[in-house]
Amino acid sequence: MPLESSYRLHYNEFGNTREIEILTRGADVYDNSFTNKGTAFTREERDRFALHGTLPPSVRSMVSQMANSRQACEGKNSDLEKFIYLRSLFDRNVALAHALIASDIERYLPIIYTPTVGEACRHYSSMFRKAHGLFFYPGNIDRAEEILRRFVPRQIRVAVVTDNQGILGIGDQGVGGIAICLGKLMLYTQGAGIAPWHCLPISLDVGTDNPELLNDDNYLGWRHPRLQDDEYVAFVQRFARAFKTVFPHALCQWEDFSKQNAFAIRDTYLHQLISFNDDIQGTGAVALAAILSALRIKEEKLSDQVFLVHGAGAGGIGIAEQMAVALQGEGLDEAAARARIFTVDRRGLVTTDRVLEPYKEKFAHDPAALPWLRREEDGSLLKVVKKAGVTVLIGTSGQAGSFDRELVQAMLANTDRPVILPLSNPTGQSEARPVDLDQWSRGRALVATGSPFAPLTRQGSRVRVGQCNNVFVFPGVGLGILAAGAAEVRPEFFTAAARAVAAQVDPADLSAGVLLPQVSDLRPVSRAVAAAVGQSAMDLGVAGPCAFSTYQHHHDPARLARLIAEMRWQPRYLPLTAGNVTCC
């Protein structure tokens, strides 16, 4: 019997799974990771589902299972081996895997997601154990609707979709990019409580231009150069049509597309799908959250700042977009907002007299409007900081060490407390180390990073370095969209999310200059973000009935808050009931 037809999910009024009806007996019950409890099956359940003799006689609690699993995981010799262990545990028993991760999310987050997931992408084919999610390629894309319908019984609510080209800081990883989707969806469950069975990772395998993969005999993806131009567009269109047809109320999160494709796909499907691009919009929101926290410390307004984004890729331009939306929210018009935002790429300041990729054009400055821009060297990172009076510096360049002592001194000449965010991942590509920024600025710089760094030491005390991790944003954004029944995803949702994240920073942390919450607070942060996004959807008139619940918010914030709280799945074993056995 196919695993998707071996059980049936039953929900309460809030759309949360209250029990699982088992439609089979014996090995199928524990072969399905959604229904498997391992040694925690009670004796009564072993009787009911014909499991006697297939399990050791002792019955364990989940607490005991977690202790055993934690010991096994910590016994592995590397973070990649720990990643493999946690994924294999998820393959066997999703409730136990998520309970273990939730027991110390700060410890396990770097294993199930960045930075370890990057290595998992690199080694995907060689360490392959079991397929997860869906793999569309030119040989099956015409059957996309048929393939997606297999997952209708799981009531898919969130899909994370990648074309595998812009993986973290390591580029084209071909079919291995699916590991990113798996990691993001585990965080949807951890933060927003979207049950694992409602999540679907999807790879759009349009080939790869990575020669190492094309020449690797073990490579599991479509061994072909990447589709380009019209062929690529047609492929994505076929997928999008099928997804909209089969899952009209589900959220589609675009992930790790190349720069221009990321913007083109997001904008093309803005009104056709309930979708967003986390690399663009999630990155923008979490950077804005850090800046809003810094401005609470500085007691200044967003509209008083001058911003420079070093690295004009998808993440960098996404941050610039979010800054512009937030500035307009403070009363600036679009032109005035963009005038306060500068972007610098490897050629220097992005200006209108250059031939630019389309996604960069909106933040290109007219050289004639900048009296200090007379020579090519005037567009260098340091010169722009000095001449434009930059007070907020954001790094998405992947250029390690590009924020040096001289640059920090230039920032201090513009503002007493510069905001400096070296966001590039992984750690080795960060524009600066927090300890250096702290030393060079004599503790005046307000710093958050993209990668995790060790705490700073100030006057004998350890001070946590806030991490601009998108995990603070996208799970709550997704939950808020689903609960509010939002018909589309608006840019204002991410401004609301950023303000909610900033509001969750502990006052004691804020007084020490920490700009973001602790990862251990992921669930309450995600809940606050969901409420803010849901309220934004209602304010903007795009909220509607929640497709996954009989309990409706009726545009009432209190009812929305209750729906958000009650529809979140907790990593525990659900009651199992015996249905009619349709197959042996």
C-alpha positions as CSV (number, residue, x, y, z in Angstrom):
1,M,0.0,0.0,0.0
2,P,1.4,3.5,-0.8
3,L,2.2,5.3,2.4
4,E,0.1,8.3,1.4
5,S,-3.0,6.1,1.4
6,S,-2.1,4.2,4.6
7,Y,-3.5,6.8,7.0
8,R,-6.1,9.6,7.2
9,L,-5.6,12.9,9.1
10,H,-8.4,14.2,11.3
11,Y,-8.5,17.9,12.4
12,N,-10.0,20.0,15.1
13,E,-11.8,23.3,14.3
14,F,-8.5,25.2,14.2
15,G,-7.1,23.0,11.4
16,N,-4.7,21.2,13.8
17,T,-4.3,17.5,13.5
18,R,-6.1,15.9,16.5
19,E,-5.6,12.2,15.5
20,I,-4.4,10.0,12.7
21,E,-6.6,7.2,11.5
22,I,-4.5,4.1,10.4
23,L,-5.8,2.3,7.4
24,T,-3.3,-0.5,7.4
25,R,-1.6,-2.9,9.9
26,G,1.8,-4.2,10.7
27,A,5.0,-3.0,9.0
28,D,3.2,-0.1,7.1
29,V,2.4,1.6,10.5
30,Y,6.0,2.0,11.6
31,D,7.4,2.3,8.0
32,N,5.5,5.6,7.8
33,S,7.4,8.3,9.6
34,F,4.2,10.3,10.3
35,T,2.6,7.5,12.2
36,N,5.7,5.7,13.6
37,K,6.3,5.9,17.3
38,G,9.1,3.4,17.4
39,T,9.5,1.8,20.8
40,A,6.9,4.3,22.2
41,F,3.9,2.3,20.7
42,T,1.9,1.2,23.7
43,R,1.0,-2.4,24.2
44,E,-2.6,-1.6,23.3
45,E,-1.4,0.0,20.1
46,R,0.8,-3.0,19.4
47,D,-2.3,-5.2,19.7
48,R,-4.5,-2.9,17.6
49,F,-2.1,-2.4,14.7
50,A,-0.5,-5.9,14.7
51,L,2.9,-4.8,15.8
52,H,3.7,-7.5,18.4
53,G,6.8,-9.3,17.5
54,T,8.0,-6.5,15.2
55,L,9.2,-4.4,18.1
56,P,11.3,-5.2,21.3
57,P,9.0,-5.8,24.3
58,S,10.0,-2.7,26.3
59,V,7.9,0.4,25.9
60,R,9.7,3.7,26.0
61,S,8.4,7.3,26.6
62,M,9.3,10.0,24.1
63,V,11.5,11.6,26.8
64,S,13.5,8.4,27.0
65,Q,13.7,8.2,23.2
66,M,14.9,11.8,23.0
67,A,17.7,11.2,25.5
68,N,18.8,8.2,23.5
69,S,18.6,10.1,20.2
70,R,20.5,13.1,21.6
71,Q,23.3,10.8,22.8
72,A,23.5,9.1,19.4
73,C,23.5,12.5,17.6
74,E,26.2,14.0,19.8
75,G,28.4,10.9,19.2
76,K,28.8,11.7,15.6
77,N,32.2,13.1,14.6
78,S,31.1,16.1,12.4
79,D,28.2,18.4,11.9
80,L,27.5,16.8,8.5
81,E,27.3,13.4,10.2
82,K,24.9,14.9,12.7
83,F,22.8,16.4,9.8
84,I,22.6,12.9,8.3
85,Y,21.6,11.4,11.6
86,L,18.8,14.0,12.2
87,R,17.5,13.5,8.6
88,S,17.5,9.7,9.0
89,L,15.6,10.1,12.3
90,F,13.1,12.4,10.5
91,D,12.7,9.6,7.9
92,R,11.8,7.1,10.6
93,N,9.9,9.2,13.1
94,V,9.0,12.9,12.4
95,A,7.6,13.6,15.9
96,L,10.7,12.4,17.7
97,A,13.0,14.2,15.3
98,H,11.2,17.5,15.8
99,A,10.9,17.0,19.6
100,L,14.7,16.5,19.8
101,I,15.4,19.6,17.7
102,A,12.9,21.7,19.7
103,S,14.5,20.6,23.0
104,D,17.6,22.7,22.0
105,I,16.8,24.7,18.9
106,E,19.8,26.9,19.3
107,R,22.1,23.8,19.3
108,Y,20.5,22.1,16.4
109,L,19.6,25.0,14.1
110,P,23.2,25.3,12.7
111,I,23.0,21.5,11.9
112,I,19.7,21.3,10.2
113,Y,20.2,24.6,8.4
114,T,23.1,27.0,7.8
115,P,25.9,26.5,7.8
116,T,25.8,22.6,7.7
117,V,23.1,22.5,5.1
118,G,25.5,24.0,2.6
119,E,27.7,20.9,2.9
120,A,24.7,18.7,2.7
121,C,23.9,20.3,-0.7
122,R,27.4,19.7,-1.9
123,H,27.4,16.0,-0.9
124,Y,23.7,15.3,-1.7
125,S,24.3,12.6,-4.3
126,S,27.1,10.8,-2.5
127,M,25.2,10.7,0.9
128,F,21.8,10.0,-0.6
129,R,19.7,7.8,1.7
130,K,16.1,8.5,0.8
131,A,14.2,10.8,-1.5
132,H,12.3,13.7,0.0
133,G,9.7,15.9,-1.6
134,L,9.3,16.2,-5.4
135,F,11.8,16.4,-8.3
136,F,10.5,18.0,-11.5
137,Y,12.6,18.0,-14.6
138,P,11.9,18.2,-18.3
139,G,11.1,14.5,-18.4
140,N,8.2,14.8,-16.1
141,I,7.1,18.5,-15.9
142,D,4.2,17.8,-18.2
143,R,2.8,15.5,-15.5
144,A,3.3,18.0,-12.7
145,E,-0.4,18.3,-11.9
146,E,-0.8,14.5,-11.7
147,I,2.3,14.2,-9.5
148,L,1.2,17.0,-7.1
149,R,-2.2,15.4,-6.6
150,R,-0.5,12.4,-4.9
151,F,-0.1,14.8,-1.9
152,V,-3.6,16.1,-1.7
153,P,-4.4,13.8,1.3
154,R,-1.7,15.6,3.3
155,Q,-3.4,19.0,2.9
156,I,-0.3,20.8,1.8
157,R,0.0,24.3,3.2
158,V,3.5,25.3,2.5
159,A,5.9,24.3,-0.3
160,V,9.5,25.5,-0.5
161,V,10.6,25.5,-4.2
162,T,14.1,25.9,-5.6
163,D,15.8,25.7,-9.0
164,N,19.0,25.0,-7.1
165,Q,21.1,27.7,-8.8
166,G,21.8,30.3,-6.0
167,I,22.4,28.0,-3.0
168,L,23.7,30.1,-0.1
169,G,27.1,31.4,-1.0
170,I,28.1,28.3,-3.0
171,G,26.1,28.7,-6.1
172,D,24.7,26.1,-8.5
173,Q,24.4,22.7,-6.7
174,G,22.0,21.0,-9.1
175,V,19.7,18.5,-7.5
176,G,21.4,18.9,-4.1
177,G,19.5,22.2,-3.6
178,I,16.6,20.2,-2.3
179,A,18.4,20.0,1.1
180,I,17.8,23.7,1.4
181,C,14.0,23.2,1.0
182,L,14.1,20.4,3.6
183,G,15.9,22.6,6.1
184,K,13.5,25.5,5.6
185,L,10.5,23.3,6.1
186,M,11.9,21.9,9.3
187,L,12.1,25.5,10.5
188,Y,8.5,26.1,9.4
189,T,7.5,23.3,11.7
190,Q,9.8,24.4,14.6
191,G,8.8,28.1,14.4
192,A,5.3,28.3,13.0
193,G,4.1,24.8,14.0
194,I,3.2,23.8,10.4
195,A,2.9,20.1,10.8
196,P,5.5,18.1,8.7
197,W,2.8,16.4,6.7
198,H,1.6,19.8,5.5
199,C,5.0,20.7,4.1
200,L,6.3,19.9,0.6
201,P,9.9,20.4,-0.6
202,I,10.2,20.8,-4.4
203,S,13.2,20.9,-6.7
204,L,12.8,22.3,-10.2
205,D,15.7,20.5,-11.8
206,V,16.4,22.4,-14.9
207,G,19.9,21.1,-15.2
208,T,23.2,22.4,-13.9
209,D,26.1,24.4,-15.2
210,N,28.4,23.1,-12.4
211,P,31.1,21.1,-14.2
212,E,31.9,19.1,-11.2
213,L,28.4,17.8,-11.0
214,L,28.1,17.1,-14.7
215,N,31.3,15.1,-14.6
216,D,30.4,13.2,-11.4
217,D,29.3,9.6,-12.1
218,N,27.3,9.7,-8.8
219,Y,25.3,12.8,-9.6
220,L,21.6,12.1,-9.3
221,G,20.1,15.1,-11.0
222,W,19.3,15.8,-14.7
223,R,22.7,15.7,-16.3
224,H,22.2,18.6,-18.7
225,P,23.2,22.2,-18.9
226,R,20.7,24.6,-17.4
227,L,17.6,25.5,-19.4
228,Q,17.8,29.1,-20.5
229,D,15.5,31.9,-21.7
230,D,12.1,30.7,-23.1
231,E,12.7,27.0,-22.2
232,Y,13.4,28.0,-18.6
233,V,10.3,30.3,-18.4
234,A,8.1,27.7,-19.9
235,F,9.2,25.1,-17.4
236,V,8.5,27.4,-14.4
237,Q,5.2,28.3,-15.9
238,R,4.1,24.7,-16.2
239,F,5.0,24.1,-12.6
240,A,3.3,27.3,-11.3
241,R,0.0,26.4,-13.2
242,A,0.0,22.9,-11.8
243,F,0.7,24.1,-8.2
244,K,-2.0,26.7,-8.4
245,T,-4.5,24.2,-9.7
246,V,-3.8,21.5,-7.1
247,F,-3.0,23.7,-4.1
248,P,-4.8,27.0,-4.6
249,H,-4.6,28.0,-0.9
250,A,-1.1,26.9,-0.2
251,L,1.9,29.1,0.2
252,C,4.8,28.8,-2.3
253,Q,8.1,30.0,-1.0
254,W,10.7,30.5,-3.8
255,E,14.2,29.7,-2.6
256,D,17.7,30.2,-3.8
257,F,17.0,31.2,-7.4
258,S,19.7,33.2,-9.3
259,K,19.6,36.9,-9.0
260,Q,17.6,38.0,-12.0
261,N,15.4,34.8,-12.0
262,A,14.6,35.4,-8.3
263,F,13.1,38.9,-9.0
264,A,11.5,37.9,-12.3
265,I,9.7,34.9,-10.8
266,R,8.6,36.7,-7.6
267,D,7.2,39.6,-9.6
268,T,5.6,37.4,-12.3
269,Y,3.6,35.3,-9.8
270,L,2.9,38.1,-7.3
271,H,-0.8,38.0,-8.1
272,Q,-1.1,34.5,-9.5
273,L,0.2,32.5,-6.5
274,I,0.3,33.1,-2.8
275,S,4.1,33.3,-2.9
276,F,7.2,35.2,-1.9
277,N,11.0,34.9,-2.2
278,D,12.7,34.5,1.2
279,D,16.2,35.4,-0.2
280,I,14.8,38.8,-1.2
281,Q,11.9,39.6,1.2
282,G,12.8,37.5,4.2
283,T,16.4,38.9,4.1
284,G,15.1,42.4,3.8
285,A,12.7,42.0,6.7
286,V,15.3,40.5,9.2
287,A,17.8,43.3,8.3
288,L,15.1,45.9,8.8
289,A,14.3,44.3,12.2
290,A,18.0,44.7,13.3
291,I,18.0,48.3,12.1
292,L,14.7,49.1,13.9
293,S,16.2,47.7,17.1
294,A,19.3,49.8,16.6
295,L,17.2,52.9,16.1
296,R,15.4,52.2,19.4
297,I,18.8,52.3,21.1
298,K,19.8,55.5,19.1
299,E,16.4,57.1,19.6
300,E,16.4,58.1,16.0
301,K,14.0,57.7,13.1
302,L,14.5,55.5,10.0
303,S,14.0,58.5,7.8
304,D,17.0,60.2,9.4
305,Q,19.4,57.5,8.2
306,V,21.5,57.0,5.1
307,F,21.8,53.4,4.0
308,L,24.5,51.6,2.0
309,V,24.2,48.0,0.9
310,H,27.5,46.4,-0.1
311,G,26.6,43.6,-2.5
312,A,23.8,44.2,-5.0
313,G,22.6,40.6,-5.4
314,A,19.2,39.2,-4.6
315,G,19.6,39.6,-0.8
316,G,21.2,43.1,-1.1
317,I,18.5,44.5,-3.4
318,G,15.9,42.8,-1.3
319,I,17.2,44.7,1.7
320,A,17.1,47.9,-0.3
321,E,13.5,47.2,-1.3
322,Q,12.5,46.6,2.3
323,M,14.2,49.8,3.4
324,A,12.3,51.8,0.7
325,V,9.0,50.3,1.7
326,A,9.6,51.1,5.4
327,L,10.8,54.6,4.6
328,Q,7.6,55.3,2.6
329,G,5.7,54.0,5.7
330,E,7.3,56.9,7.6
331,G,6.0,59.4,5.0
332,L,8.7,59.7,2.4
333,D,7.7,59.4,-1.2
334,E,9.3,56.7,-3.4
335,A,11.9,59.0,-4.9
336,A,13.0,60.4,-1.5
337,A,13.2,56.9,0.0
338,R,15.4,55.6,-2.8
339,A,17.6,58.7,-2.6
340,R,18.6,57.6,0.9
341,I,19.7,54.1,-0.2
342,F,23.0,53.4,-2.0
343,T,24.1,50.1,-3.4
344,V,27.6,49.0,-4.2
345,D,28.7,46.0,-6.2
346,R,32.1,44.8,-7.3
347,R,32.4,47.7,-9.8
348,G,31.5,50.3,-7.2
349,L,28.5,52.5,-6.7
350,V,25.5,51.3,-8.8
351,T,24.7,54.3,-11.1
352,T,22.4,54.9,-14.0
353,D,25.2,55.4,-16.5
354,R,26.2,51.7,-16.3
355,V,24.7,48.8,-18.1
356,L,22.8,47.0,-15.3
357,E,20.8,43.9,-14.7
358,P,17.1,44.9,-14.5
359,Y,16.8,44.1,-10.8
360,K,19.5,46.7,-9.9
361,E,18.0,49.6,-11.9
362,K,15.6,50.8,-9.3
363,F,18.4,51.7,-6.8
364,A,20.8,53.1,-9.3
365,H,21.7,56.7,-8.7
366,D,22.0,59.4,-11.3
367,P,25.6,60.6,-11.2
368,A,24.5,64.1,-12.1
369,A,22.5,64.3,-8.8
370,L,25.7,63.5,-6.7
371,P,28.1,66.4,-6.8
372,W,30.7,64.4,-5.0
373,L,30.8,61.7,-7.7
374,R,33.3,62.9,-10.3
375,R,35.8,60.1,-10.8
376,E,35.5,56.3,-10.9
377,E,37.2,56.0,-7.6
378,D,34.6,58.2,-5.9
379,G,32.2,55.2,-6.3
380,S,34.3,53.0,-4.0
381,L,32.9,51.6,-0.8
382,L,35.0,53.9,1.4
383,K,34.3,57.0,-0.6
384,V,30.6,56.5,-0.7
385,V,30.5,56.0,3.1
386,K,32.3,59.3,3.5
387,K,30.7,61.4,0.9
388,A,27.1,60.2,1.2
389,G,27.2,60.3,5.1
390,V,26.2,56.7,5.5
391,T,24.9,55.8,9.0
392,V,23.7,52.2,8.3
393,L,26.1,49.8,6.5
394,I,24.9,46.4,5.3
395,G,27.1,43.7,3.8
396,T,25.8,41.0,1.4
397,S,28.9,40.9,-0.8
398,G,30.5,37.6,0.3
399,Q,33.8,39.5,0.5
400,A,35.5,38.6,3.7
401,G,37.2,41.5,5.5
402,S,35.7,44.2,3.3
403,F,34.5,46.2,6.4
404,D,37.9,47.2,7.8
405,R,39.1,49.6,10.4
406,E,39.3,52.6,8.1
407,L,35.7,52.1,7.0
408,V,34.5,51.9,10.6
409,Q,36.3,55.1,11.4
410,A,34.6,56.7,8.4
411,M,31.2,55.6,9.8
412,L,32.0,57.0,13.2
413,A,32.6,60.4,11.5
414,N,29.0,60.3,10.3
415,T,27.2,59.1,13.4
416,D,28.1,58.4,17.1
417,R,26.6,54.9,16.9
418,P,27.0,53.4,13.4
419,V,24.8,50.4,12.5
420,I,27.0,47.7,10.8
421,L,25.5,44.5,9.6
422,P,28.0,42.0,8.0
423,L,25.4,39.5,6.7
424,S,27.3,37.3,4.3
425,N,27.3,33.6,4.9
426,P,29.1,31.3,5.8
427,T,31.3,32.7,8.6
428,G,34.4,32.7,6.4
429,Q,32.7,35.1,4.0
430,S,31.5,37.6,6.5
431,E,32.5,41.2,5.7
432,A,33.9,41.6,9.3
433,R,34.2,39.9,12.6
434,P,32.0,41.4,15.4
435,V,35.0,41.4,17.8
436,D,36.9,43.6,15.3
437,L,34.0,46.0,14.7
438,D,33.6,46.3,18.5
439,Q,37.3,47.1,19.0
440,W,37.6,49.5,16.1
441,S,34.5,51.4,17.2
442,R,35.4,51.3,20.9
443,G,32.1,49.6,21.5
444,R,30.0,52.2,19.7
445,A,29.0,50.1,16.6
446,L,25.7,48.4,16.7
447,V,26.3,45.0,15.1
448,A,24.4,42.0,13.9
449,T,25.7,39.3,11.6
450,G,24.4,36.8,9.1
451,S,26.4,33.9,10.5
452,P,26.6,32.8,14.2
453,F,29.6,34.3,16.1
454,A,30.9,33.9,19.6
455,P,29.8,36.5,22.2
456,L,31.8,39.6,22.7
457,T,33.5,40.3,26.0
458,R,33.0,43.8,27.4
459,Q,34.2,44.8,30.9
460,G,34.3,41.2,31.9
461,S,30.8,40.4,30.7
462,R,29.8,38.3,27.7
463,V,27.5,40.0,25.2
464,R,25.6,38.0,22.6
465,V,25.9,38.9,19.0
466,G,22.5,39.1,17.3
467,Q,22.1,37.0,14.2
468,C,20.2,38.3,11.2
469,N,18.7,34.9,10.5
470,N,15.7,34.7,8.2
471,V,14.3,32.0,10.5
472,F,12.9,34.9,12.6
473,V,10.8,36.0,9.7
474,F,9.6,33.4,7.2
475,P,7.9,30.8,9.5
476,G,5.8,33.5,11.1
477,V,5.1,35.2,7.8
478,G,3.9,31.9,6.4
479,L,1.7,31.2,9.4
480,G,0.2,34.7,9.3
481,I,-0.6,34.4,5.6
482,L,-2.3,31.0,6.1
483,A,-4.3,32.0,9.2
484,A,-5.5,35.3,7.7
485,G,-6.4,33.6,4.4
486,A,-4.4,36.2,2.5
487,A,-5.1,36.2,-1.2
488,E,-1.6,37.5,-2.0
489,V,1.6,38.5,-0.3
490,R,2.2,42.2,0.0
491,P,5.5,44.0,0.7
492,E,3.9,45.6,3.8
493,F,3.7,42.1,5.4
494,F,7.5,42.1,5.7
495,T,7.6,45.5,7.3
496,A,5.1,44.3,9.8
497,A,7.2,41.2,10.4
498,A,10.3,43.2,10.9
499,R,8.6,45.4,13.5
500,A,7.3,42.3,15.3
501,V,10.8,40.7,15.4
502,A,12.4,43.9,16.7
503,A,9.7,44.2,19.4
504,Q,10.7,40.7,20.7
505,V,14.2,41.7,21.6
506,D,14.6,41.5,25.4
507,P,15.1,44.9,27.0
508,A,18.2,43.7,28.8
509,D,19.7,42.6,25.5
510,L,18.7,45.8,23.8
511,S,20.5,47.9,26.5
512,A,23.6,45.8,25.8
513,G,23.4,46.6,22.1
514,V,21.9,43.2,21.0
515,L,19.7,43.8,18.0
516,L,17.8,40.5,17.5
517,P,16.0,37.9,19.7
518,Q,17.6,34.6,20.8
519,V,17.0,31.6,18.5
520,S,15.7,29.8,21.6
521,D,12.7,32.2,21.4
522,L,11.8,31.1,17.8
523,R,8.3,29.9,18.6
524,P,7.1,33.0,20.4
525,V,8.8,35.3,17.9
526,S,7.1,33.4,15.0
527,R,3.7,33.7,16.8
528,A,4.2,37.5,17.1
529,V,5.2,37.8,13.5
530,A,2.2,35.7,12.4
531,A,-0.1,38.0,14.3
532,A,1.5,41.1,12.8
533,V,1.3,39.7,9.3
534,G,-2.3,38.6,9.7
535,Q,-3.2,42.1,11.0
536,S,-1.4,43.7,8.0
537,A,-3.4,41.5,5.6
538,M,-6.7,42.6,7.3
539,D,-5.6,46.3,7.2
540,L,-4.7,46.0,3.5
541,G,-8.0,44.3,2.6
542,V,-6.4,41.0,1.3
543,A,-7.5,38.8,4.2
544,G,-10.2,36.2,3.7
545,P,-11.4,32.9,5.1
546,C,-8.7,30.5,6.4
547,A,-8.9,27.6,4.0
548,F,-7.6,25.1,6.6
549,S,-9.9,25.8,9.6
550,T,-13.6,26.0,10.4
551,Y,-12.8,28.6,13.1
552,Q,-12.6,31.9,11.2
553,H,-11.0,35.2,12.3
554,H,-13.8,37.4,10.8
555,H,-11.3,40.2,10.7
556,D,-11.2,40.2,14.5
557,P,-7.6,40.4,15.8
558,A,-8.4,38.5,19.0
559,R,-10.0,35.6,17.0
560,L,-7.0,35.7,14.6
561,A,-4.6,35.4,17.5
562,R,-6.5,32.4,18.9
563,L,-6.5,30.7,15.5
564,I,-2.7,31.3,15.1
565,A,-2.1,29.8,18.6
566,E,-4.4,26.8,18.2
567,M,-3.5,25.7,14.7
568,R,0.2,25.2,15.5
569,W,1.3,21.5,15.8
570,Q,3.4,20.5,18.7
571,P,6.1,17.7,18.3
572,R,4.3,15.0,20.3
573,Y,2.8,11.6,19.5
574,L,-0.8,12.0,18.3
575,P,-3.6,9.5,19.1
576,L,-3.8,6.7,16.5
577,T,-7.2,5.2,15.7
578,A,-7.9,2.1,13.7
579,G,-9.7,2.5,10.5
580,N,-11.0,-0.1,8.1
581,V,-8.1,-2.0,6.6
582,T,-8.3,-1.7,2.8
583,C,-5.2,-3.7,2.0
584,C,-2.9,-6.2,3.6
